[in-house]
């Protein structure tokens, strides 16, 4: 996955969602606040995409049931 910055959507222990922005060499650049709704985190992704051009979006919450 080297060569491409990415935005990861993750779930916190309290089941809220948050973003992690990582550089092309997998270094964490930013960890966002938590969001109660999917719409909140999607708005944050949209804002981050204005700063980071053509990032890979990785949703780590898909397929995980708890």
N, CA, C and O atoms as a DFTB+ gen file, in Angstrom:
264 C
 N C O
     1  1       0.827      -1.191       0.000
     2  2       0.000       0.000       0.000
     3  2       0.872       1.256       0.000
     4  3       0.363       2.370       0.126
     5  1       2.156       1.078      -0.138
     6  2       3.053       2.224      -0.144
     7  2       2.749       3.127      -1.337
     8  3       2.337       2.659      -2.399
     9  1       2.956       4.418      -1.143
    10  2       2.764       5.353      -2.221
    11  2       1.428       6.051      -2.234
    12  3       1.182       6.891      -3.100
    13  1       0.550       5.725      -1.291
    14  2      -0.772       6.343      -1.288
    15  2      -1.188       6.664       0.150
    16  3      -1.194       5.784       1.011
    17  1      -1.532       7.920       0.400
    18  2      -2.072       8.294       1.704
    19  2      -3.453       7.669       1.850
    20  3      -4.136       7.417       0.857
    21  1      -3.858       7.422       3.088
    22  2      -5.175       6.830       3.262
    23  2      -5.909       7.392       4.467
    24  3      -5.308       7.879       5.424
    25  1      -7.215       7.307       4.385
    26  2      -8.108       7.688       5.467
    27  2      -8.784       6.409       5.924
    28  3      -9.443       5.731       5.136
    29  1      -8.620       6.081       7.200
    30  2      -9.225       4.874       7.746
    31  2     -10.377       5.254       8.670
    32  3     -10.259       6.165       9.489
    33  1     -11.479       4.551       8.526
    34  2     -12.626       4.720       9.412
    35  2     -12.592       3.555      10.393
    36  3     -12.572       2.391       9.993
    37  1     -12.586       3.882      11.675
    38  2     -12.478       2.872      12.723
    39  2     -13.597       3.041      13.738
    40  3     -14.281       4.063      13.768
    41  1     -13.770       2.017      14.571
    42  2     -14.772       2.058      15.636
    43  2     -14.039       2.037      16.980
    44  3     -13.175       1.194      17.220
    45  1     -14.405       2.985      17.851
    46  2     -13.818       3.071      19.186
    47  2     -14.482       2.044      20.112
    48  3     -15.487       1.433      19.750
    49  1     -13.919       1.865      21.290
    50  2     -14.484       0.923      22.269
    51  2     -15.907       1.289      22.663
    52  3     -16.706       0.412      22.990
    53  1     -16.232       2.590      22.635
    54  2     -17.590       3.025      22.971
    55  2     -18.537       2.940      21.765
    56  3     -19.651       3.462      21.808
    57  1     -18.088       2.281      20.697
    58  2     -18.841       2.008      19.465
    59  2     -19.066       3.220      18.577
    60  3     -19.783       3.132      17.579
    61  1     -18.461       4.356      18.927
    62  2     -18.530       5.514      18.054
    63  2     -17.454       5.382      16.982
    64  3     -16.530       4.578      17.110
    65  1     -17.583       6.173      15.931
    66  2     -16.671       6.106      14.788
    67  2     -15.643       7.224      14.853
    68  3     -15.911       8.289      15.410
    69  1     -14.464       6.983      14.282
    70  2     -13.439       8.021      14.198
    71  2     -12.561       7.771      12.980
    72  3     -12.566       6.682      12.407
    73  1     -11.811       8.792      12.594
    74  2     -10.903       8.717      11.451
    75  2      -9.463       8.634      11.908
    76  3      -9.091       9.189      12.942
    77  1      -8.671       7.947      11.139
    78  2      -7.226       7.986      11.261
    79  2      -6.693       8.280       9.870
    80  3      -7.045       7.596       8.909
    81  1      -5.850       9.289       9.760
    82  2      -5.215       9.605       8.484
    83  2      -3.778       9.127       8.577
    84  3      -3.050       9.479       9.506
    85  1      -3.377       8.314       7.596
    86  2      -2.025       7.757       7.576
    87  2      -1.328       8.161       6.287
    88  3      -1.947       8.287       5.231
    89  1      -0.015       8.362       6.408
    90  2       0.794       8.728       5.245
    91  2       1.082       7.491       4.407
    92  3       0.747       6.372       4.795
    93  1       1.695       7.700       3.276
    94  2       2.022       6.614       2.356
    95  2       2.950       5.587       2.996
    96  3       2.931       4.417       2.615
    97  1       3.760       6.011       3.960
    98  2       4.663       5.062       4.633
    99  2       4.082       4.563       5.959
   100  3       4.828       4.118       6.832
   101  1       2.757       4.634       6.115
   102  2       1.998       4.066       7.230
   103  2       2.207       4.787       8.563
   104  3       1.954       4.201       9.616
   105  1       2.655       6.021       8.546
   106  2       2.784       6.814       9.770
   107  2       1.460       7.514      10.044
   108  3       0.859       8.094       9.140
   109  1       1.007       7.459      11.291
   110  2      -0.248       8.120      11.659
   111  2      -0.040       9.626      11.668
   112  3       0.855      10.135      12.343
   113  1      -0.871      10.334      10.916
   114  2      -0.792      11.790      10.825
   115  2      -1.824      12.433      11.743
   116  3      -1.541      13.427      12.412
   117  1      -3.017      11.859      11.769
   118  2      -4.115      12.476      12.503
   119  2      -5.065      11.420      13.018
   120  3      -5.307      10.404      12.366
   121  1      -5.597      11.673      14.194
   122  2      -6.624      10.830      14.796
   123  2      -7.748      11.794      15.167
   124  3      -7.526      12.730      15.935
   125  1      -8.939      11.581      14.638
   126  2     -10.030      12.545      14.828
   127  2     -10.767      12.329      16.144
   128  3     -10.493      11.396      16.899
   129  1     -11.701      13.218      16.383
   130  2     -12.649      13.026      17.479
   131  2     -13.568      11.864      17.103
   132  3     -13.500      11.363      15.981
   133  1     -14.420      11.435      18.024
   134  2     -15.372      10.371      17.704
   135  2     -16.697      10.979      17.254
   136  3     -17.055      12.095      17.631
   137  1     -17.408      10.214      16.441
   138  2     -18.683      10.642      15.884
   139  2     -19.742       9.600      16.232
   140  3     -19.488       8.399      16.153
   141  1     -20.915      10.060      16.614
   142  2     -21.995       9.154      17.008
   143  2     -22.676       8.510      15.812
   144  3     -23.259       7.433      15.938
   145  1     -22.609       9.155      14.657
   146  2     -23.335       8.639      13.494
   147  2     -22.403       8.414      12.310
   148  3     -21.320       8.994      12.231
   149  1     -22.836       7.579      11.414
   150  2     -22.099       7.319      10.161
   151  2     -22.030       8.616       9.358
   152  3     -21.011       8.908       8.731
   153  1     -23.120       9.397       9.376
   154  2     -23.145      10.656       8.634
   155  2     -22.063      11.619       9.145
   156  3     -21.441      12.330       8.355
   157  1     -21.845      11.639      10.442
   158  2     -20.813      12.510      11.012
   159  2     -19.424      12.162      10.522
   160  3     -18.649      13.045      10.157
   161  1     -19.106      10.874      10.514
   162  2     -17.780      10.454      10.066
   163  2     -17.638      10.632       8.552
   164  3     -16.545      10.935       8.073
   165  1     -18.716      10.450       7.796
   166  2     -18.661      10.664       6.344
   167  2     -18.413      12.137       6.020
   168  3     -17.714      12.449       5.057
   169  1     -18.978      13.036       6.813
   170  2     -18.725      14.470       6.638
   171  2     -17.257      14.784       6.910
   172  3     -16.650      15.594       6.210
   173  1     -16.691      14.142       7.929
   174  2     -15.274      14.336       8.245
   175  2     -14.381      13.804       7.121
   176  3     -13.366      14.417       6.790
   177  1     -14.756      12.672       6.541
   178  2     -13.992      12.119       5.410
   179  2     -14.023      13.094       4.240
   180  3     -13.002      13.342       3.599
   181  1     -15.187      13.636       3.972
   182  2     -15.340      14.603       2.874
   183  2     -14.436      15.824       3.092
   184  3     -13.815      16.317       2.151
   185  1     -14.370      16.302       4.331
   186  2     -13.516      17.453       4.644
   187  2     -12.035      17.094       4.499
   188  3     -11.243      17.890       3.994
   189  1     -11.669      15.894       4.945
   190  2     -10.270      15.459       4.849
   191  2      -9.838      15.302       3.394
   192  3      -8.684      15.561       3.053
   193  1     -10.768      14.878       2.536
   194  2     -10.450      14.699       1.116
   195  2     -10.145      16.019       0.422
   196  3      -9.531      16.022      -0.645
   197  1     -10.562      17.138       1.005
   198  2     -10.239      18.445       0.440
   199  2      -8.770      18.784       0.680
   200  3      -8.178      19.567      -0.064
   201  1      -8.191      18.198       1.712
   202  2      -6.797      18.461       2.066
   203  2      -5.875      17.405       1.462
   204  3      -4.801      17.726       0.953
   205  1      -6.300      16.155       1.522
   206  2      -5.495      15.038       1.017
   207  2      -6.063      14.634      -0.339
   208  3      -7.181      14.125      -0.419
   209  1      -5.322      14.852      -1.368
   210  2      -5.808      14.568      -2.726
   211  2      -5.738      13.079      -3.033
   212  3      -4.708      12.437      -2.830
   213  1      -6.848      12.540      -3.526
   214  2      -6.968      11.141      -3.955
   215  2      -6.497      10.110      -2.928
   216  3      -5.684       9.245      -3.255
   217  1      -6.995      10.190      -1.689
   218  2      -6.575       9.190      -0.705
   219  2      -7.309       7.865      -0.921
   220  3      -8.367       7.821      -1.548
   221  1      -6.738       6.810      -0.401
   222  2      -7.430       5.530      -0.373
   223  2      -8.295       5.552       0.881
   224  3      -7.807       5.883       1.962
   225  1      -9.578       5.202       0.752
   226  2     -10.487       5.168       1.890
   227  2     -10.598       3.712       2.343
   228  3     -10.945       2.834       1.554
   229  1     -10.302       3.466       3.618
   230  2     -10.367       2.117       4.182
   231  2     -11.373       2.141       5.322
   232  3     -11.176       2.850       6.309
   233  1     -12.447       1.374       5.194
   234  2     -13.463       1.299       6.244
   235  2     -13.247       0.015       7.032
   236  3     -13.603      -1.074       6.580
   237  1     -12.663       0.155       8.209
   238  2     -12.376      -1.003       9.060
   239  2     -13.578      -1.445       9.881
   240  3     -13.463      -2.367      10.689
   241  1     -14.730      -0.806       9.689
   242  2     -15.920      -1.176      10.459
   243  2     -16.813      -2.148       9.698
   244  3     -17.724      -2.731      10.286
   245  1     -16.575      -2.330       8.425
   246  2     -17.410      -3.219       7.611
   247  2     -17.147      -4.675       8.000
   248  3     -15.999      -5.101       8.133
   249  1     -18.226      -5.418       8.176
   250  2     -18.102      -6.847       8.456
   251  2     -17.816      -7.206       9.893
   252  3     -17.754      -8.391      10.221
   253  1     -17.636      -6.225      10.768
   254  2     -17.388      -6.502      12.184
   255  2     -18.671      -6.339      12.951
   256  3     -19.256      -5.256      12.963
   257  1     -19.119      -7.400      13.594
   258  2     -20.353      -7.346      14.371
   259  2     -20.026      -7.517      15.848
   260  3     -19.324      -8.449      16.242
   261  1     -20.551      -6.594      16.660
   262  2     -20.370      -6.685      18.114
   263  2     -21.582      -6.175      18.807
   264  3     -21.631      -6.166      20.037
